[in-house]
Amino acid sequence: MSADIRRGEMLYEGKAKRLFGVEGHPEWILQEFKDSLTAFNAQKKGSFENKGRLNRDITSLVFRFLASKGVPSHRVADLGTNEMVTEKLEMLKVEVVVRNVLAGSTAKKFGIEEGTPLEKPLTEFYYKDDALQDPFISDEQALMLKVCKTQAELDQLKTLALKVNEGLVEFFGAADLRLIDFKIEFGRRLSSSGLGQIVLADEITPDSCRLWDKKTGERMDKDRFRRDLGNVKESYEEVFGRLRDHWSKKLV
């Protein structure tokens, strides 16, 4: 497939990826995963070699696994060492967070000890706007902001997010990783008749998930960068190595 793919003009550059058009394929986007690390809405910045490759490979494994569980995504194919061809979507201006265990700012917000398991997963919406620092929004606020058209669509996002959570708990758990929480994004497929099916988009990596080693409780995600714990690159490599060893031969 790579012989048919020619990178077009750059469409957008974000904190973690550059997006390009694909010559001859207006229905696709080429995503280049960068080596950069950011935290606290890019107030803290860093990088390490091959981070883009690791995140592309982890995302590819995750999307392929979730597809086997009936969760569609925008992934079309991997390309090169750190690129992914994806469908062009109409992205929803919302980040959906699912929490299985209280950690980070949420634990602090409620004065509950970090690491406290939740009786059931907690699903939250955040309005996607860097200038506003991605604020938490209620269902009513999401409808006011036209994140979705109807309450039924918001409920669909929650259902999809919980289905993703169920799959990710299995996916990471098989690699002895405990899924604490994660952030995901969705978009609508484009069609000649207008906007269509809502599907999973963006990425799922240690940048967007909290992952703790099941045996030791050691953090294996971007918290190592946020909290200056060191061994950031080694932790990302360890996560990918475990996932690759368990899943690569099991997934199409």
Residue frames as qw, qx, qy, qz and C-alpha x, y, z in Angstrom:
[[0.000, 0.883, 0.469, 0.000, 0.00, 0.00, 0.00],
 [0.373, -0.695, 0.038, 0.614, 2.87, 2.39, 0.76],
 [0.380, 0.028, 0.530, 0.758, 3.71, 2.69, -2.93],
 [0.035, 0.658, 0.613, 0.436, 0.27, 4.25, -3.50],
 [0.335, -0.857, -0.324, 0.220, 0.58, 6.79, -0.69],
 [0.455, 0.358, -0.020, 0.815, 2.06, 10.20, -1.39],
 [0.264, -0.566, -0.458, 0.632, 2.07, 12.79, 1.34],
 [0.186, 0.779, 0.367, 0.474, 0.23, 15.97, 0.46],
 [0.069, 0.616, -0.200, 0.759, 0.33, 19.38, 2.10],
 [0.244, -0.147, -0.753, 0.594, 0.43, 19.73, 5.86],
 [0.289, -0.639, -0.525, -0.482, -3.03, 20.45, 7.21],
 [0.529, -0.780, 0.023, -0.333, -2.35, 20.88, 10.91],
 [0.531, 0.258, -0.662, 0.461, 0.35, 20.49, 13.54],
 [0.642, -0.685, -0.130, -0.320, -0.60, 19.69, 17.10],
 [0.421, -0.735, 0.502, -0.174, 1.27, 18.80, 20.27],
 [0.680, -0.255, 0.687, 0.015, 1.71, 15.12, 19.38],
 [0.640, 0.298, 0.652, 0.277, 1.07, 14.79, 15.64],
 [0.124, 0.410, -0.324, -0.843, 1.33, 16.44, 12.24],
 [0.615, 0.442, 0.629, -0.177, -1.56, 15.87, 9.82],
 [0.022, -0.355, 0.561, 0.748, -1.13, 15.78, 6.04],
 [0.760, 0.389, 0.028, -0.519, -3.38, 15.25, 3.08],
 [0.611, -0.102, 0.742, 0.258, -2.89, 12.20, 0.87],
 [0.221, 0.407, -0.456, -0.760, -2.48, 12.88, -2.86],
 [0.403, 0.025, -0.767, -0.498, -5.30, 11.31, -4.85],
 [0.422, -0.381, -0.818, 0.088, -7.22, 10.29, -1.71],
 [0.157, -0.482, 0.086, -0.857, -9.24, 13.21, -0.34],
 [0.769, -0.463, -0.265, -0.353, -11.01, 10.78, 2.00],
 [0.852, -0.200, -0.310, 0.372, -7.78, 10.05, 3.91],
 [0.168, -0.937, 0.260, -0.163, -5.41, 11.82, 6.28],
 [0.774, 0.199, -0.454, 0.394, -1.77, 10.91, 6.92],
 [0.514, -0.841, 0.063, -0.159, -0.88, 11.27, 10.59],
 [0.603, 0.417, -0.499, 0.461, 2.75, 11.60, 11.62],
 [0.701, -0.674, -0.221, 0.066, 3.37, 10.83, 15.30],
 [0.207, 0.826, -0.335, 0.403, 5.95, 13.21, 16.75],
 [0.660, 0.012, -0.595, 0.459, 8.67, 12.53, 19.33],
 [0.070, -0.469, 0.247, -0.845, 7.48, 15.42, 21.50],
 [0.390, -0.433, -0.763, 0.280, 6.16, 15.17, 25.05],
 [0.113, -0.443, 0.050, -0.888, 3.89, 17.80, 26.58],
 [0.347, -0.457, -0.774, 0.269, 2.01, 18.14, 29.85],
 [0.106, -0.628, -0.402, 0.657, -0.22, 20.70, 31.59],
 [0.440, 0.842, 0.300, -0.086, -1.58, 22.01, 28.26],
 [0.709, 0.520, -0.008, 0.476, 1.93, 22.22, 26.76],
 [0.240, -0.937, 0.198, -0.160, 3.31, 24.33, 29.63],
 [0.550, -0.532, 0.628, 0.141, 5.84, 21.53, 30.16],
 [0.763, 0.577, -0.198, -0.211, 7.64, 20.22, 27.08],
 [0.448, -0.509, 0.716, 0.166, 10.12, 17.48, 26.30],
 [0.791, 0.431, -0.298, -0.315, 10.82, 14.67, 23.86],
 [0.548, -0.435, 0.703, 0.126, 12.64, 11.39, 23.43],
 [0.208, 0.387, -0.734, -0.518, 13.91, 9.49, 20.40],
 [0.244, -0.069, -0.923, -0.290, 11.46, 7.09, 18.72],
 [0.272, 0.240, 0.636, -0.681, 8.49, 8.18, 20.83],
 [0.551, 0.349, -0.165, -0.740, 6.48, 8.74, 17.63],
 [0.474, 0.200, -0.820, -0.249, 7.21, 5.23, 16.44],
 [0.069, -0.075, -0.908, 0.408, 6.26, 3.71, 19.80],
 [0.366, 0.317, 0.424, -0.766, 2.99, 5.63, 19.99],
 [0.570, 0.316, -0.422, -0.631, 2.07, 4.79, 16.39],
 [0.406, 0.126, -0.903, -0.069, 2.75, 1.09, 17.01],
 [0.071, 0.167, 0.804, -0.566, 0.83, 1.04, 20.31],
 [0.472, 0.339, 0.136, -0.803, -2.14, 2.85, 18.74],
 [0.528, 0.266, -0.646, -0.483, -2.13, 0.42, 15.82],
 [0.240, -0.017, -0.955, 0.172, -2.24, -2.59, 18.15],
 [0.209, 0.265, 0.606, -0.721, -5.02, -1.01, 20.22],
 [0.523, 0.344, -0.107, -0.772, -7.19, -0.11, 17.22],
 [0.484, 0.186, -0.796, -0.312, -6.74, -3.56, 15.70],
 [0.106, -0.115, -0.914, 0.374, -7.71, -5.20, 18.99],
 [0.314, 0.332, 0.425, -0.782, -10.75, -2.96, 19.47],
 [0.512, 0.272, -0.452, -0.678, -11.86, -3.67, 15.87],
 [0.363, 0.016, -0.930, -0.058, -11.96, -7.36, 16.82],
 [0.024, -0.324, -0.767, 0.553, -14.33, -6.37, 19.63],
 [0.137, 0.698, 0.667, 0.221, -16.66, -4.47, 17.31],
 [0.147, -0.845, -0.128, 0.498, -15.34, -0.94, 17.98],
 [0.642, 0.607, 0.227, 0.410, -14.68, 0.86, 14.67],
 [0.367, -0.681, 0.067, 0.630, -11.89, 3.42, 14.36],
 [0.417, 0.858, -0.085, -0.286, -10.51, 5.73, 11.70],
 [0.391, -0.520, 0.683, 0.333, -7.37, 3.61, 11.14],
 [0.785, 0.530, -0.148, -0.286, -6.74, 2.55, 7.53],
 [0.921, 0.183, -0.170, 0.299, -3.10, 1.36, 7.56],
 [0.535, -0.712, 0.177, 0.418, 0.32, 1.95, 9.08],
 [0.636, 0.730, -0.025, 0.247, 2.96, 3.64, 6.97],
 [0.334, 0.677, -0.438, 0.489, 6.71, 3.98, 7.46],
 [0.451, 0.016, -0.723, 0.523, 8.03, 4.02, 11.01],
 [0.071, -0.303, -0.559, 0.768, 5.78, 6.61, 12.66],
 [0.327, 0.100, -0.224, -0.913, 2.86, 7.31, 10.33],
 [0.295, 0.322, 0.882, -0.177, -0.73, 6.09, 10.10],
 [0.184, -0.148, -0.504, -0.831, -3.22, 6.58, 7.28],
 [0.140, 0.357, 0.768, -0.512, -6.68, 7.29, 8.66],
 [0.128, 0.677, 0.648, 0.323, -10.12, 8.22, 7.40],
 [0.027, 0.224, -0.061, 0.972, -10.91, 11.92, 7.23],
 [0.239, -0.568, -0.774, 0.142, -13.56, 12.58, 9.87],
 [0.178, -0.719, -0.065, -0.668, -15.59, 15.47, 11.18],
 [0.420, 0.007, -0.721, 0.551, -14.07, 15.50, 14.67],
 [0.439, -0.770, -0.433, -0.165, -16.31, 16.06, 17.68],
 [0.133, 0.658, -0.338, 0.660, -15.10, 18.89, 19.93],
 [0.727, -0.559, 0.172, -0.360, -15.05, 16.71, 23.02],
 [0.299, 0.376, -0.853, 0.205, -12.63, 14.51, 24.91],
 [0.836, -0.362, -0.191, -0.366, -14.24, 11.54, 26.65],
 [0.070, 0.496, -0.772, 0.391, -12.49, 10.36, 29.81],
 [0.859, -0.295, -0.343, -0.239, -13.19, 7.03, 31.51],
 [0.075, -0.591, 0.661, -0.457, -11.88, 6.41, 35.01],
 [0.798, -0.171, -0.574, -0.073, -11.61, 3.00, 36.69],
 [0.658, -0.383, -0.367, 0.534, -9.45, 4.21, 39.58],
 [0.054, -0.994, -0.090, -0.013, -9.14, 7.71, 41.03],
 [0.729, -0.120, 0.089, 0.669, -5.80, 9.28, 40.24],
 [0.346, 0.294, 0.187, 0.871, -4.16, 12.61, 39.51],
 [0.103, -0.179, 0.085, -0.975, -6.16, 15.83, 39.71],
 [0.610, -0.369, -0.449, -0.539, -9.49, 14.03, 40.15],
 [0.686, -0.322, -0.579, 0.300, -8.35, 12.28, 43.32],
 [0.305, -0.043, -0.286, 0.908, -6.98, 15.59, 44.59],
 [0.256, -0.328, -0.263, -0.870, -10.17, 17.45, 43.64],
 [0.707, -0.443, -0.353, -0.423, -12.33, 15.23, 45.84],
 [0.290, -0.636, 0.580, -0.419, -9.78, 14.62, 48.59],
 [0.974, -0.065, 0.131, -0.174, -9.79, 10.87, 47.95],
 [0.525, -0.537, 0.594, 0.289, -6.63, 8.82, 48.14],
 [0.470, 0.572, -0.521, -0.425, -5.00, 8.24, 44.77],
 [0.190, 0.215, -0.955, -0.066, -5.39, 4.64, 43.69],
 [0.453, 0.147, 0.661, -0.580, -8.90, 4.22, 45.12],
 [0.063, 0.174, 0.869, 0.460, -10.90, 1.89, 42.80],
 [0.443, 0.033, -0.007, -0.896, -14.32, 3.07, 41.65],
 [0.593, 0.130, 0.716, -0.345, -17.39, 0.89, 42.10],
 [0.670, 0.540, 0.488, 0.147, -18.12, 1.37, 38.38],
 [0.489, 0.134, 0.250, 0.825, -16.33, 3.26, 35.60],
 [0.024, 0.776, 0.270, -0.569, -16.83, 7.03, 35.63],
 [0.491, 0.435, 0.471, 0.590, -17.38, 8.70, 32.24],
 [0.119, -0.751, -0.163, 0.629, -16.73, 12.42, 31.80],
 [0.529, 0.701, 0.306, 0.369, -16.85, 14.97, 28.97],
 [0.360, -0.593, 0.056, 0.718, -14.30, 17.75, 28.42],
 [0.470, 0.858, 0.151, -0.140, -14.74, 20.49, 25.84],
 [0.779, 0.032, 0.237, 0.580, -11.83, 20.31, 23.40],
 [0.218, 0.923, 0.051, 0.313, -10.36, 23.80, 23.36],
 [0.707, 0.017, -0.300, 0.640, -6.71, 24.39, 24.31],
 [0.070, 0.487, -0.084, 0.866, -7.29, 28.10, 24.89],
 [0.617, -0.528, -0.008, -0.584, -9.88, 27.21, 27.54],
 [0.080, -0.422, 0.860, -0.275, -7.73, 24.36, 28.91],
 [0.458, -0.080, -0.838, -0.284, -10.29, 21.71, 27.90],
 [0.343, -0.236, 0.498, -0.761, -12.87, 22.35, 30.65],
 [0.097, 0.218, 0.960, -0.149, -15.19, 19.71, 32.10],
 [0.398, -0.034, -0.207, -0.893, -18.72, 19.97, 30.71],
 [0.508, 0.150, 0.722, -0.445, -22.08, 18.49, 31.68],
 [0.370, 0.371, 0.801, 0.288, -24.45, 16.86, 29.20],
 [0.175, 0.883, 0.406, -0.159, -26.50, 20.05, 29.02],
 [0.121, -0.808, 0.293, 0.498, -23.39, 22.14, 28.36],
 [0.387, -0.127, 0.777, 0.480, -22.28, 19.68, 25.68],
 [0.318, 0.621, 0.694, 0.175, -25.61, 20.15, 23.92],
 [0.014, 0.932, 0.128, -0.339, -25.42, 23.92, 24.32],
 [0.194, -0.669, 0.516, 0.499, -21.96, 23.87, 22.70],
 [0.799, 0.479, -0.106, -0.349, -23.28, 21.56, 19.96],
 [0.232, -0.484, 0.840, 0.082, -20.67, 18.90, 20.70],
 [0.145, 0.187, 0.953, 0.190, -23.39, 16.45, 19.68],
 [0.249, -0.280, -0.449, -0.811, -26.78, 16.96, 18.08],
 [0.697, -0.437, -0.269, -0.500, -28.91, 15.18, 20.65],
 [0.553, -0.532, 0.544, -0.339, -28.86, 13.58, 24.09],
 [0.977, 0.110, 0.162, -0.086, -29.11, 10.24, 22.31],
 [0.683, 0.600, -0.295, 0.295, -25.76, 10.92, 20.61],
 [0.137, -0.688, 0.554, -0.449, -24.17, 11.87, 23.94],
 [0.826, -0.253, 0.412, -0.290, -25.48, 8.62, 25.37],
 [0.918, 0.383, -0.069, 0.069, -23.98, 6.83, 22.37],
 [0.319, 0.717, -0.494, 0.375, -20.57, 8.35, 23.18],
 [0.491, -0.517, 0.564, -0.417, -20.85, 7.07, 26.75],
 [0.955, 0.044, 0.238, -0.174, -21.83, 3.60, 25.54],
 [0.762, 0.566, -0.239, 0.206, -18.93, 3.53, 23.07],
 [0.038, 0.725, -0.544, 0.420, -16.48, 4.80, 25.69],
 [0.691, -0.373, 0.516, -0.343, -17.52, 2.09, 28.15],
 [0.962, 0.259, 0.082, -0.018, -17.17, -0.54, 25.41],
 [0.493, 0.693, -0.408, 0.332, -13.67, 0.79, 24.70],
 [0.331, -0.635, 0.553, -0.426, -12.94, 0.62, 28.43],
 [0.916, -0.122, 0.319, -0.209, -14.04, -3.00, 28.63],
 [0.870, 0.452, -0.095, 0.170, -11.77, -3.87, 25.72],
 [0.269, 0.752, -0.437, 0.414, -8.79, -1.90, 27.03],
 [0.616, -0.549, 0.464, -0.323, -8.99, -3.48, 30.48],
 [0.966, 0.062, 0.250, 0.028, -8.58, -6.85, 28.75],
 [0.676, 0.672, -0.136, 0.270, -5.99, -5.60, 26.27],
 [0.075, 0.749, -0.490, 0.439, -3.65, -3.98, 28.80],
 [0.743, -0.455, 0.375, -0.316, -4.43, -6.52, 31.52],
 [0.980, 0.184, 0.013, 0.079, -3.04, -9.32, 29.35],
 [0.574, 0.548, -0.299, 0.529, 0.29, -7.43, 29.46],
 [0.587, -0.396, -0.495, 0.503, 0.17, -7.13, 33.28],
 [0.103, 0.157, -0.036, 0.982, -0.87, -3.47, 33.06],
 [0.022, -0.597, -0.715, 0.364, -3.69, -2.00, 35.14],
 [0.117, 0.507, 0.383, 0.763, -5.79, 0.54, 33.26],
 [0.158, -0.360, -0.508, 0.766, -6.41, 3.45, 35.62],
 [0.335, 0.754, 0.321, -0.465, -8.05, 5.92, 33.25],
 [0.449, 0.074, 0.553, 0.698, -7.85, 7.14, 29.66],
 [0.265, 0.636, 0.081, -0.720, -8.90, 9.91, 27.28],
 [0.446, 0.216, 0.748, 0.442, -10.32, 9.27, 23.81],
 [0.251, 0.427, -0.090, -0.864, -11.75, 11.26, 20.90],
 [0.521, 0.400, 0.753, 0.034, -14.44, 10.50, 18.32],
 [0.128, 0.351, -0.324, -0.869, -15.35, 11.72, 14.86],
 [0.710, 0.432, 0.395, -0.392, -18.11, 11.28, 12.29],
 [0.506, 0.054, 0.689, 0.516, -17.51, 9.46, 9.06],
 [0.263, 0.490, -0.149, -0.818, -18.13, 11.55, 5.96],
 [0.443, 0.283, 0.826, 0.203, -20.44, 10.34, 3.22],
 [0.072, 0.242, 0.500, 0.828, -22.15, 11.69, 0.11],
 [0.334, -0.666, -0.585, -0.320, -25.36, 11.97, 2.11],
 [0.288, -0.834, 0.128, -0.452, -23.70, 13.95, 4.90],
 [0.087, -0.537, 0.740, -0.396, -22.24, 13.04, 8.27],
 [0.798, -0.072, -0.535, -0.269, -22.49, 9.41, 9.27],
 [0.856, -0.347, -0.369, 0.107, -21.30, 6.89, 11.84],
 [0.265, -0.867, 0.362, -0.216, -19.41, 8.02, 14.94],
 [0.927, 0.100, -0.281, 0.228, -16.09, 6.15, 15.26],
 [0.666, -0.644, 0.066, 0.371, -13.03, 6.16, 17.52],
 [0.523, 0.790, -0.079, 0.311, -10.25, 8.52, 16.42],
 [0.149, -0.886, 0.393, -0.195, -6.95, 10.12, 17.45],
 [0.483, 0.385, -0.754, 0.224, -4.75, 7.72, 19.48],
 [0.806, -0.559, 0.006, -0.192, -4.61, 5.47, 22.54],
 [0.645, 0.415, -0.452, 0.455, -1.11, 5.47, 24.04],
 [0.568, -0.383, -0.472, 0.554, 0.72, 6.05, 27.35],
 [0.082, 0.163, 0.010, 0.983, 0.23, 9.75, 26.51],
 [0.472, -0.276, -0.227, -0.806, -3.54, 9.35, 26.87],
 [0.820, -0.341, -0.432, -0.156, -3.82, 6.50, 29.40],
 [0.317, -0.651, 0.599, -0.340, -2.71, 5.94, 32.97],
 [0.897, 0.094, -0.429, -0.061, -1.15, 2.48, 33.17],
 [0.394, -0.674, 0.560, -0.278, 0.23, 0.95, 36.36],
 [0.385, 0.273, -0.881, -0.004, 2.19, -2.27, 36.58],
 [0.758, -0.383, -0.353, -0.392, -0.15, -4.86, 38.11],
 [0.817, -0.201, -0.440, 0.314, 2.48, -6.32, 40.42],
 [0.507, -0.085, -0.275, 0.813, 4.49, -3.30, 41.53],
 [0.015, -0.871, -0.420, 0.254, 2.08, -0.40, 40.99],
 [0.368, -0.345, 0.262, 0.823, 4.81, 1.42, 39.09],
 [0.425, 0.756, 0.165, -0.469, 3.54, 4.11, 36.71],
 [0.577, 0.010, 0.639, 0.509, 4.17, 3.24, 33.06],
 [0.303, 0.774, 0.500, 0.242, 2.71, 6.31, 31.33],
 [0.286, 0.674, 0.027, 0.680, 3.11, 10.06, 30.84],
 [0.551, -0.825, -0.070, -0.107, 2.83, 10.65, 34.59],
 [0.815, -0.220, 0.037, 0.535, 6.52, 9.75, 34.66],
 [0.374, 0.395, 0.152, 0.825, 7.11, 12.93, 32.65],
 [0.282, -0.794, -0.244, -0.480, 4.49, 15.04, 34.47],
 [0.685, -0.725, -0.004, -0.070, 5.91, 14.14, 37.87],
 [0.195, 0.787, -0.568, 0.141, 9.62, 14.01, 36.97],
 [0.886, -0.310, 0.317, -0.137, 9.86, 10.31, 37.85],
 [0.086, -0.597, 0.733, 0.313, 12.47, 9.56, 35.19],
 [0.285, -0.044, 0.936, 0.199, 12.77, 6.58, 32.82],
 [0.559, 0.469, 0.173, -0.662, 10.04, 7.91, 30.56],
 [0.511, 0.477, -0.584, -0.412, 11.41, 6.37, 27.37],
 [0.086, 0.196, -0.970, 0.111, 12.10, 3.06, 29.11],
 [0.404, 0.237, 0.693, -0.548, 8.52, 2.87, 30.39],
 [0.629, 0.509, -0.074, -0.583, 7.00, 3.52, 26.95],
 [0.396, 0.433, -0.782, -0.209, 9.32, 0.89, 25.47],
 [0.125, -0.057, 0.938, -0.319, 8.31, -1.57, 28.18],
 [0.565, 0.361, 0.414, -0.616, 4.61, -0.99, 27.54],
 [0.630, 0.525, -0.341, -0.460, 5.02, -1.54, 23.80],
 [0.205, 0.379, -0.902, -0.016, 7.24, -4.58, 24.31],
 [0.319, 0.073, 0.847, -0.419, 4.69, -6.28, 26.54],
 [0.623, 0.476, 0.236, -0.574, 1.81, -5.50, 24.21],
 [0.493, 0.557, -0.564, -0.359, 3.73, -6.60, 21.11],
 [0.039, 0.276, -0.957, 0.085, 4.82, -9.87, 22.71],
 [0.378, 0.212, 0.798, -0.419, 1.29, -10.76, 23.75],
 [0.519, 0.593, 0.396, -0.471, -0.87, -9.38, 20.93],
 [0.181, 0.594, -0.467, -0.630, 1.04, -8.92, 17.67],
 [0.065, 0.116, -0.937, -0.322, 0.57, -12.51, 16.50],
 [0.167, 0.410, 0.851, -0.284, -3.06, -12.61, 17.65],
 [0.278, 0.721, 0.250, -0.583, -4.25, -9.58, 15.67],
 [0.638, 0.499, 0.461, 0.362, -4.83, -9.20, 11.93]]
